[in-house]
Amino acid sequence: MKKILALSCCCVDFFPEKKIINVGGNALNVAVSCVKTGKADVSLMGNIGKDKYAEEIVKTVDKYKINRQKLYMVDGITANNKLYLTDEGEKYEKSSSWTNGVYADFRLTDENIAYMKTFDAVASTFNDPNFKQTLDVRRNASFFAFNGFFRPCPQR
């Protein structure tokens, strides 16, 4: 089994009109996808808040048996994206929909860097607050990044 570390955005999309919460975020989506291959031992690293959104994220992480040793629950709000539905059922967001929450405060410590070095591969996004530092740490090791700016729904 390959050891994969996914950094660092775990968040939720929520639809206030329907009272629906969908967990995700780049790190969590990659982690779940890697676990589903059956060929990876996956860990997450980053911050989530101490709120109802974090509780939903933890349920998903535990369901997929993803290691959350370095998924820190800190005071504050979990990153979230407030989405809306048109009368036709199409989702959209407003310019004020995204809330960084405590995700944006996560910084790599020496302990986190040492932990990161124990993995076969590390996944992150270009817009992760720790991207440059992660790239420096993983310069001679497996590292993959993807465009975290993809927004699957239009803004209004």
Secondary structure by P-SEA (a helix, b strand, c coil): cbbbbbccbbbbbbbccccbbbbbcaaaaaaaaaaaacccccccbbbbcccaaaaaaaaaaaaaccccccccccccccbbbbbbbccccccccccccccccccccccccaaaaaaaaaccbbbbcccccaaaaaaaaacccbbbbccccccccccc
